[in-house]
């Protein structure tokens, strides 16, 4: 398993593009410096009127398949 930690701040208005179909992926830079792209839909559980803010841990298999996304702070 591979784990990546990152911070994210996306406004509600920017994330709203997901519902209009113009945004499908979110690209983040992990603390390690690695650039990672993942489906925006994975962040929906943490969407509020402020958007999405916080620290997250992404877990992938050794084949880079999604395992989990957890909010850590």
C-alpha positions as CSV (number, residue, x, y, z in Angstrom):
1,X,0.0,0.0,0.0
2,X,1.0,3.6,-0.7
3,X,-0.1,6.5,1.5
4,X,0.0,10.1,0.5
5,X,-0.8,13.1,2.7
6,X,-1.9,16.5,1.4
7,X,-3.8,19.7,2.2
8,X,-6.6,21.0,0.0
9,X,-8.8,24.1,-0.2
10,X,-11.4,24.3,-2.9
11,X,-14.3,26.8,-2.7
12,X,-17.8,25.6,-3.0
13,X,-18.2,27.5,-6.3
14,X,-15.1,25.8,-7.8
15,X,-16.3,22.4,-6.7
16,X,-19.8,23.1,-8.0
17,X,-18.3,22.6,-11.5
18,X,-18.3,18.9,-10.7
19,X,-22.1,18.9,-10.8
20,X,-22.1,20.8,-14.1
21,X,-19.8,18.1,-15.5
22,X,-16.9,20.4,-16.4
23,X,-14.7,19.0,-13.6
24,X,-14.0,15.3,-13.2
25,X,-10.7,15.2,-11.4
26,X,-8.9,17.0,-8.7
27,X,-5.1,17.3,-8.8
28,X,-3.2,17.7,-5.6
29,X,0.5,17.7,-4.6
30,X,1.3,15.4,-1.7
31,X,3.6,16.4,1.0
32,X,6.3,14.3,-0.7
33,X,6.0,16.5,-3.8
34,X,4.2,13.9,-5.9
35,X,1.4,15.2,-8.1
36,X,-1.7,13.0,-7.8
37,X,-5.0,13.2,-9.8
38,X,-8.1,11.6,-8.4
39,X,-11.8,11.7,-9.1
40,X,-13.5,14.8,-7.6
41,X,-16.4,12.6,-6.6
42,X,-14.2,11.1,-3.8
43,X,-14.3,14.4,-2.0
44,X,-18.1,14.8,-1.9
45,X,-18.5,13.4,1.7
46,X,-16.5,16.5,3.0
47,X,-18.2,19.1,0.9
48,X,-19.8,22.0,2.9
49,X,-21.0,25.5,2.1
50,X,-17.3,26.6,2.5
51,X,-16.2,24.0,0.0
52,X,-13.6,21.4,0.9
53,X,-10.8,22.2,3.3
54,X,-8.4,20.2,5.3
55,X,-5.7,17.5,5.4
56,X,-6.3,14.2,3.8
57,X,-4.7,10.8,3.6
58,X,-5.0,8.9,0.3
59,X,-4.3,5.2,0.2
60,X,-3.5,3.4,-3.0
61,X,-2.5,-0.2,-3.9
62,X,1.0,-0.8,-5.3
63,X,-0.8,-0.7,-8.7
64,X,-2.0,2.8,-7.9
65,X,-5.6,1.7,-7.5
66,X,-7.8,3.7,-5.1
67,X,-8.3,2.1,-1.6
68,X,-9.4,5.0,0.6
69,X,-9.5,8.7,1.2
70,X,-9.6,9.9,4.8
71,X,-9.8,13.4,6.3
72,X,-7.1,13.7,9.0
73,X,-7.6,17.3,10.1
